[in-house]
Amino acid sequence: MSTRDYLQGKSIDGYEFFGAHKKDKGYIFRVLAPEAEEVFLIGDFNDWEKTPMRRYKTGVFSLTDNKAKVGDRYQYLIKTDKEEVKKIDPFSRSVIYEDDSSEIIDDTYKFKNKKIKEVPKNILQVHLGSLFKQDKDSKTIFDELIKYAKNFNYTTIYLMPINEYQNYKSMGYAPLTLFSYSKRYGSIKDFKNFVDKAHKNNIGVIAEIDISEFDGDKKGLINFDGSDIYNYQYDDILYNNYGSVNFDISEDTAKSYVKSAIGMYLDDYKLDGVSFPDIDNVIYWQGESTRGINNKWFDFLKELIELIRDKKSLSLASFNCYSGDIDLEFDMIFDNRSKTLVNLINDLPINRENYKNHIYNILENSSSENILGFSFADSTTNEASLAMKIYSDGKKAKQEKGLLTFLYTLKSPKILFMGDDRGDLKTFSIYEAFDPNNIENSLEDVESYYKDLTSLFLASKALNNRESSLELLDIEGYSLYAYKRAYKNEEYLVIINFTDIDYQIKSPYNLEEVLNIDDLKYHGSGNINGKVTKGEEINIEAFGAGIFEIL
């Protein structure tokens, strides 16, 4: 690493220099604290006695301790003109938040499998915290996650934040540092082995990295050396609306810190991509579009996207209030229009025609870059899972199958939160153990239907290819939609009925039915269509859905 590049905001490999690094004997520790008068190293290896670190003109402090070893805890004691403060190492790979210390670890791992080149098509969103509340070792949990993803036809596992954090309610957002992997989720070696095994099974791994904020605890990054090398100076923009501290990337040191973190996850962890959550918190001042665009952050995001592309990886982002008025150039973004579908299924069938314009908008404007589906937020708001939100008329299972049919026939990559692929009827809680293979209360046959639906989705280029087309067909009906999906010579007709009225539709094509939620094998009524000649009637029951190959 070039210290000059780091100080100028150009570094992407600061993690190779700063932090604790193995020497022939012991470890060398380096930290950047340009405004500190003195920095001392304290830890298990020196009986927590203050050992002064050597200062360089660059503001880097360095010290080699021959007794330091794996498992030792340590802190930096930073002396300014006002106080002495104990700090966690900003570059430590492991943080023990209970005693405010960093930990020396051995996270070396030799990967055997290459990263996944294909873009995500079917994404499983995972909250590791709830998986790791099971009474199982980390290897078993990770192995079962890969097996589950493969069994349910997911091409990508999308992890909510993996950084270390204090407040369990935060779920890893507002991390203590960007380089620390949470000890709650096993060791870093276990995690790297998980990524490696996922790649062996042709499954990509993407993780959320919250670059917009960090924990405001005094032992962390805030006012690190008595100055503001990571955070804003002014109180009105120091904290965001969640009470966390905003990164100030007008500081070159903060820029290099964030870029180096992204570089580490892509190079050292072999992630296939990184996702930036709630990115409007940095695009707009304090996350509010009315306050205008934060141009420094906007330009910096473009640098990050370019960095990620240079490493042949994917950049993803999610938004709260993004209005689409600026070009961000992320490879993929989460499309909030999916939330409309949650409102639709929660409403009375008689009211669902009111969503017609929203449905048309989704059908006509879905794209290969916008991820549609149902995330953690959709599945936990109002303390109800996706299945629980469906209007209760005794046909919840059929309605979820219809909703999933609609989702998986849109022109977009898909995402589901764990459990929603089985119609989980239990309120998800981050405080309780979750075993995706052992859901006690779920909707009947959603699992088997989901597997067949996603098998068709992954096998059909008309449904999954980025260059495929979607043509909305003119059809009469109340909350009834028909559209054609096509790629070259492969064509499908999709019919979705969101209401409680049976329909008979004159077929515009010669067809062969390939999937119908009323099939007996999904415990349906058995009212299926088989082969249909042009001009014959297609039967679509209340809340029904069918996919037909156009012959």
C-alpha positions in Angstrom: 0.0 0.0 0.0 1.1 3.6 -0.7 0.7 5.8 2.3 0.5 8.8 0.0 -2.4 7.3 -1.9 -4.2 6.5 1.3 -3.9 10.1 2.6 -5.1 11.3 -0.8 -8.2 9.1 -0.8 -7.0 6.9 -3.6 -6.2 3.6 -1.7 -8.2 0.4 -2.1 -5.8 -1.8 -0.1 -5.3 0.0 3.2 -6.2 -3.3 5.0 -2.9 -4.7 3.9 -1.0 -2.1 5.8 -3.0 -0.9 8.7 -4.1 -3.1 11.6 -2.2 -6.0 13.1 0.0 -8.0 10.7 2.1 -11.1 11.3 5.9 -10.8 11.5 8.5 -13.5 11.8 8.1 -12.9 15.6 5.0 -11.3 16.9 2.9 -8.7 15.1 3.3 -5.2 13.7 0.5 -2.7 14.5 -0.1 0.4 12.5 -2.8 3.1 12.9 -3.5 6.5 11.3 -4.0 9.3 13.9 -2.5 12.5 12.4 -3.9 14.8 15.1 -2.9 12.7 18.1 0.0 13.9 20.3 0.9 10.3 21.2 -0.5 6.8 20.6 0.1 3.8 22.9 -0.5 0.1 22.3 -2.1 -1.8 25.2 -3.1 -5.5 25.2 -2.8 -9.0 26.5 0.8 -9.3 25.2 2.1 -6.3 27.3 -0.1 -6.8 30.3 -2.1 -3.8 29.3 0.8 -1.5 30.0 1.2 1.6 27.8 3.8 1.0 25.1 4.4 4.1 23.0 4.1 3.7 19.2 6.6 5.4 16.8 5.1 8.4 15.0 5.8 9.1 11.3 5.4 12.4 9.5 2.4 11.0 7.7 0.5 10.7 10.9 1.0 6.9 11.0 1.9 5.3 14.3 3.6 1.9 14.3 4.9 -0.7 16.8 6.1 -4.3 16.6 5.5 -6.5 19.6 7.3 -9.9 19.5 5.0 -11.4 22.1 1.7 -10.7 20.4 -0.1 -13.8 19.2 -3.4 -15.0 17.8 -6.2 -14.6 20.3 -4.7 -11.6 22.1 -6.9 -8.6 22.7 -5.6 -5.0 22.2 -6.5 -1.3 22.1 -5.0 1.9 21.0 -4.7 4.6 23.7 -4.8 7.9 21.9 -3.6 11.0 23.6 -4.8 14.4 22.3 -4.4 17.9 23.8 -7.8 17.3 25.6 -7.9 13.7 26.7 -6.7 10.1 26.5 -9.2 7.7 24.8 -9.1 4.0 24.3 -10.0 3.0 20.8 -10.8 -0.1 18.8 -8.5 -0.7 15.8 -10.4 0.7 12.8 -8.9 -2.1 10.6 -9.2 -5.0 13.1 -10.8 -8.1 11.5 -12.3 -9.1 14.8 -13.8 -6.9 17.6 -14.8 -8.0 21.0 -17.5 -5.4 21.7 -18.2 -6.6 25.2 -14.8 -5.3 26.4 -14.2 -2.6 23.8 -11.2 -4.3 22.3 -9.8 -5.6 19.0 -8.6 -9.2 18.6 -5.6 -10.7 16.7 -6.9 -13.5 14.5 -5.5 -15.8 11.8 -8.0 -15.6 8.9 -5.8 -17.0 6.2 -7.7 -19.2 3.8 -6.8 -20.7 0.4 -9.8 -20.6 -1.9 -10.3 -23.5 -4.3 -13.2 -22.2 -6.4 -13.6 -19.2 -8.6 -16.2 -16.4 -8.1 -19.5 -16.7 -10.0 -19.6 -14.8 -13.3 -23.3 -15.0 -13.9 -25.5 -12.2 -12.7 -28.1 -13.1 -10.0 -31.4 -14.4 -11.2 -33.0 -15.8 -8.0 -31.8 -14.3 -4.7 -32.3 -15.6 -1.2 -32.0 -12.9 1.4 -30.6 -14.2 4.7 -30.3 -12.9 8.3 -27.4 -14.8 9.7 -28.2 -13.7 13.2 -31.3 -15.8 13.5 -29.6 -18.8 11.8 -26.8 -18.7 14.3 -29.2 -18.9 17.2 -29.7 -22.5 16.4 -27.9 -25.0 18.6 -25.5 -26.0 15.7 -21.9 -25.3 14.9 -21.1 -22.7 12.3 -19.9 -25.2 9.7 -23.2 -27.1 9.9 -25.2 -23.8 9.6 -23.3 -22.7 6.6 -23.5 -26.1 4.9 -27.3 -26.3 5.5 -27.7 -22.8 4.1 -25.9 -23.8 0.8 -28.0 -27.0 0.6 -31.2 -25.1 1.2 -30.3 -22.4 -1.5 -29.5 -25.1 -4.0 -32.6 -27.2 -3.2 -34.9 -24.1 -3.7 -33.3 -23.0 -6.9 -31.5 -19.9 -5.7 -28.6 -18.6 -7.8 -27.4 -16.2 -5.1 -27.3 -15.9 -1.4 -27.7 -12.3 -0.2 -26.5 -11.7 3.3 -27.7 -8.8 5.5 -24.7 -7.0 7.2 -21.9 -9.2 8.4 -19.8 -6.5 10.2 -19.5 -6.5 14.0 -22.1 -4.4 15.9 -23.3 -3.8 19.4 -27.0 -3.3 19.4 -28.8 -6.5 18.3 -31.7 -4.4 17.2 -29.5 -2.8 14.5 -29.0 -6.2 12.8 -25.5 -5.1 11.8 -26.4 -1.8 10.3 -24.3 1.1 11.7 -21.3 -1.2 12.3 -18.4 -0.6 14.8 -15.9 -0.8 12.0 -16.1 -1.8 8.3 -13.4 -4.5 8.5 -14.6 -6.5 11.5 -16.6 -9.7 10.8 -19.1 -10.4 13.5 -18.1 -13.1 15.9 -21.8 -14.0 16.2 -21.5 -15.7 12.8 -18.5 -18.0 13.5 -14.9 -17.4 12.5 -13.8 -15.6 9.3 -12.2 -18.9 8.2 -15.6 -20.6 8.5 -17.2 -17.7 6.5 -14.6 -17.9 3.8 -15.1 -21.7 3.6 -18.8 -21.0 3.2 -18.2 -18.6 0.3 -15.8 -21.2 -1.3 -18.4 -24.0 -1.0 -21.2 -21.8 -2.3 -19.0 -21.1 -5.4 -18.4 -24.9 -5.8 -22.2 -25.3 -5.9 -22.4 -22.4 -8.5 -24.1 -20.1 -6.0 -23.0 -16.5 -5.7 -22.6 -14.7 -2.4 -23.4 -11.0 -1.9 -23.2 -9.1 1.4 -24.6 -5.8 2.5 -21.9 -3.3 3.6 -23.4 -0.3 5.4 -21.0 2.4 4.2 -23.3 5.3 5.0 -23.0 5.2 8.8 -21.2 3.8 11.8 -21.8 3.2 15.5 -21.3 6.4 17.5 -19.7 4.7 20.5 -16.7 6.7 21.8 -14.4 3.7 21.5 -15.0 3.5 17.8 -14.4 5.7 14.8 -16.0 8.9 16.0 -13.4 11.7 16.6 -10.8 9.0 16.4 -7.7 11.0 17.0 -9.4 14.1 18.5 -10.3 15.3 15.0 -12.8 14.3 12.3 -11.0 11.9 10.0 -14.1 9.7 9.6 -17.1 11.8 10.5 -18.5 15.3 9.9 -17.5 18.1 12.3 -20.9 19.9 12.5 -23.6 18.6 14.7 -26.5 19.1 12.2 -25.0 16.5 9.8 -22.9 14.5 12.3 -25.7 12.1 13.1 -28.3 10.6 10.7 -32.0 10.2 11.4 -31.3 6.8 13.0 -28.9 8.3 15.6 -25.8 6.8 13.9 -22.8 8.7 12.7 -22.4 9.7 9.1 -19.2 9.0 7.2 -17.7 12.2 5.8 -16.0 11.2 2.6 -14.9 14.8 2.0 -12.1 13.6 4.2 -9.7 11.7 2.0 -8.8 9.3 4.9 -12.5 8.3 5.1 -12.6 7.7 1.3 -9.6 5.4 1.5 -11.1 3.6 4.5 -14.4 2.8 2.7 -12.7 1.9 -0.6 -10.3 -0.4 1.2 -13.1 -2.1 3.0 -14.8 -2.8 -0.4 -11.5 -4.0 -1.8 -11.0 -6.4 1.1 -14.4 -8.0 0.8 -14.0 -8.6 -2.9 -10.4 -9.7 -2.9 -9.9 -11.4 0.5 -13.4 -12.8 1.0 -14.1 -13.4 -2.7 -17.6 -12.0 -2.5 -19.3 -11.8 -5.9 -20.7 -8.4 -5.1 -21.5 -5.9 -2.4 -24.8 -4.2 -1.7 -25.2 -0.7 -0.2 -28.4 -0.4 1.9 -30.5 2.7 2.2 -28.1 4.5 -0.1 -30.3 7.6 -0.2 -29.0 8.4 3.3 -25.8 9.5 1.6 -27.0 10.6 -1.8 -29.2 13.2 -0.2 -28.2 15.3 2.8 -29.6 13.4 5.9 -31.4 11.1 3.6 -34.0 13.7 2.7 -34.4 14.5 -1.0 -35.8 18.0 -0.1 -32.3 18.9 1.3 -30.6 18.3 -2.0 -27.9 16.0 -3.4 -24.7 15.5 -1.5 -22.4 15.9 -4.4 -19.3 14.6 -2.6 -21.0 11.3 -1.8 -22.6 11.1 -5.3 -19.2 11.4 -7.0 -17.7 8.9 -4.5 -20.4 6.3 -5.2 -19.3 6.5 -8.8 -15.7 5.8 -7.7 -16.9 2.8 -5.7 -19.0 1.4 -8.6 -16.0 1.7 -10.9 -13.8 0.0 -8.3 -16.3 -2.9 -8.0 -16.5 -3.3 -11.8 -12.7 -3.3 -12.1 -12.8 -6.3 -9.7 -15.3 -8.0 -12.0 -17.9 -7.9 -9.2 -21.5 -6.5 -8.8 -22.6 -3.3 -7.2 -26.1 -3.3 -5.7 -28.1 -0.7 -3.8 -31.4 -0.2 -2.0 -33.2 3.0 -1.4 -35.9 4.5 0.8 -36.9 7.6 -1.1 -34.9 7.6 -4.3 -37.0 9.3 -7.0 -35.1 8.2 -10.1 -34.1 11.7 -11.0 -30.3 10.9 -11.0 -28.3 8.3 -12.8 -26.4 6.1 -10.3 -25.1 3.4 -12.6 -25.3 0.6 -10.1 -25.4 -2.9 -11.7 -28.6 -3.7 -9.9 -31.0 -1.9 -7.6 -33.9 -3.0 -5.5 -37.2 -2.0 -6.9 -39.6 -0.6 -4.3 -42.6 -1.1 -6.5 -42.8 -4.7 -5.1 -44.3 -3.1 -1.9 -47.4 -2.3 -3.9 -47.9 -6.1 -4.3 -47.9 -6.5 -0.5 -50.6 -3.9 -0.2 -52.6 -5.6 -3.0 -52.6 -9.1 -1.4 -53.5 -7.5 2.0 -56.5 -5.8 0.6 -60.0 -7.2 0.0 -60.3 -8.9 -3.4 -63.1 -6.4 -4.3 -60.6 -3.5 -3.9 -57.7 -5.0 -5.9 -58.8 -3.4 -9.2 -57.7 -0.2 -7.6 -54.1 -1.4 -8.1 -54.5 -1.8 -11.8 -52.2 1.2 -12.8 -49.5 0.0 -10.3 -49.6 -3.5 -11.8 -49.4 -2.2 -15.3 -46.5 0.0 -14.3 -44.6 -3.0 -12.9 -45.4 -5.1 -16.0 -44.4 -2.4 -18.5 -41.4 -1.1 -16.7 -39.7 -4.1 -15.1 -36.1 -4.5 -16.2 -33.1 -6.8 -15.9 -31.4 -4.3 -13.6 -34.2 -3.8 -11.1 -34.6 -6.6 -8.5 -38.2 -7.3 -7.7 -39.5 -9.4 -4.8 -40.0 -9.4 -1.1 -37.2 -8.5 1.3 -36.8 -8.7 5.1 -38.7 -5.4 5.4 -41.7 -6.7 3.5 -41.8 -9.8 5.5 -41.5 -8.3 9.0 -43.4 -5.0 8.9 -46.5 -5.0 11.1 -45.0 -8.1 12.8 -46.3 -10.3 10.0 -44.7 -12.5 7.4 -45.5 -12.3 3.7 -48.0 -15.2 4.0 -49.6 -13.7 7.1 -50.2 -10.4 5.2 -52.4 -12.1 2.6 -56.1 -11.3 3.1 -57.6 -14.2 5.0 -60.4 -15.8 3.0 -59.4 -19.4 3.5 -57.3 -19.4 0.3 -54.0 -18.0 1.5 -51.9 -20.7 -0.1 -53.5 -20.3 -3.5 -53.0 -16.5 -3.3 -49.4 -16.8 -2.4 -48.8 -19.2 -5.3 -50.5 -16.7 -7.6 -48.3 -13.9 -6.2 -45.2 -15.9 -6.7 -46.3 -16.8 -10.2 -46.7 -13.1 -11.0 -43.3 -12.3 -9.5 -41.4 -15.0 -11.3 -42.8 -14.2 -14.7 -41.8 -10.5 -14.6 -38.7 -9.3 -16.5 -36.4 -8.9 -13.5 -34.1 -10.7 -11.1 -36.0 -11.9 -8.0 -35.5 -11.8 -4.3 -37.2 -13.5 -1.4 -36.5 -13.4 2.3 -35.9 -16.8 3.9 -39.2 -18.6 4.8 -41.3 -16.8 2.2 -40.6 -19.5 -0.3 -42.5 -21.9 2.0 -45.4 -19.7 3.0 -44.1 -19.3 6.6 -47.0 -18.3 8.9 -44.8 -17.4 11.9 -43.8 -13.8 12.7 -40.1 -13.6 12.1 -38.0 -12.3 15.0 -34.3 -11.5 15.0 -34.2 -12.7 18.6 -35.4 -16.2 17.9 -33.6 -19.1 16.2 -34.7 -19.7 12.6 -34.2 -23.0 10.8 -35.4 -22.7 7.2 -35.5 -26.5 6.9 -37.9 -26.9 9.9 -40.8 -24.5 9.5 -43.6 -25.8 11.7 -46.5 -23.7 10.4 -46.6 -22.9 6.6 -49.1 -22.7 3.8 -49.9 -26.0 2.1 -47.8 -27.0 -0.9 -46.3 -23.5 -1.4 -42.9 -25.2 -1.1 -43.4 -27.8 -3.9 -45.1 -25.2 -6.2 -42.2 -22.8 -5.6 -39.6 -25.4 -6.6 -41.5 -26.2 -9.8 -42.0 -22.5 -10.6 -38.4 -21.6 -10.1 -37.2 -24.6 -12.0 -39.2 -23.3 -15.0 -37.9 -19.8 -14.4 -34.3 -20.8 -14.4 -34.7 -23.2 -17.4 -36.6 -20.8 -19.6 -34.7 -18.0 -21.4 -38.1 -16.4 -22.2 -38.5 -15.9 -18.5 -35.0 -15.2 -17.2 -32.8 -13.9 -20.1 -31.9 -10.2 -19.8 -32.8 -9.7 -23.5 -36.2 -11.3 -23.2 -39.4 -9.3 -23.8 -42.7 -8.8 -22.0 -45.8 -7.8 -24.0 -48.9 -6.9 -22.1 -52.1 -8.3 -23.7 -55.5 -6.6 -23.9 -57.9 -8.7 -21.9 -61.1 -8.0 -20.2 -61.5 -8.8 -16.5 -61.5 -7.5 -13.0 -58.0 -7.8 -11.5 -57.1 -10.1 -14.4 -53.8 -9.8 -16.3 -52.3 -11.6 -19.3 -48.9 -11.0 -20.9 -46.5 -12.8 -23.2 -42.9 -13.5 -22.3 -40.5 -14.2 -25.2 -36.9 -14.8 -26.2 -36.2 -15.7 -29.8 -38.4 -18.6 -30.7 -39.4 -19.4 -27.1 -42.7 -17.9 -26.0 -45.0 -18.2 -23.0 -48.4 -16.8 -22.1 -49.0 -15.9 -18.5 -52.4 -15.3 -16.9 -52.8 -14.0 -13.3 -56.1 -13.6 -11.5 -55.8 -11.6 -8.3 -59.6 -11.6 -7.5 -62.2 -14.1 -6.4 -64.0 -14.4 -9.7 -63.7 -17.4 -12.1 -62.9 -16.5 -15.8 -63.1 -18.2 -19.1 -60.8 -16.6 -21.7 -60.7 -17.2 -25.5 -57.2 -18.3 -26.3 -55.3 -16.1 -28.9 -52.8 -18.9 -29.5 -52.3 -22.7 -29.7 -51.1 -23.5 -26.2 -49.8 -26.2 -23.9 -50.1 -25.6 -20.2 -46.8 -26.0 -18.3 -47.8 -24.8 -14.8 -51.1 -24.2 -13.1 -51.6 -23.6 -9.4 -54.9 -25.5 -9.5 -53.1 -28.7 -10.4 -54.0 -31.6 -8.1 -50.3 -32.1 -7.2 -50.4 -28.7 -5.5 -53.7 -29.7 -3.8 -55.6 -27.5 -6.2 -59.1 -28.1 -7.6 -57.8 -30.1 -10.6 -59.2 -27.5 -13.0 -56.3 -27.4 -15.5 -56.3 -26.8 -19.2 -53.7 -29.1 -20.8 -53.4 -28.3 -24.5 -55.6 -25.5 -25.8 -56.3 -24.7 -29.5 -56.6 -21.1 -30.7 -60.1 -19.9 -30.0 -60.9 -22.4 -27.3 -61.5 -21.2 -23.7 -58.9 -21.1 -21.0 -60.3 -21.7 -17.5 -58.7 -19.5 -14.8 -60.3 -20.0 -11.4 -60.6 -17.4 -8.6 -57.1 -16.4 -7.5 -55.8 -18.7 -10.2 -52.6 -18.4 -12.3 -51.2 -20.4 -15.2 -48.2 -20.4 -17.5 -48.7 -21.7 -21.1 -46.1 -22.5 -23.8 -47.2 -20.9 -27.0 -46.9 -23.5 -29.8 
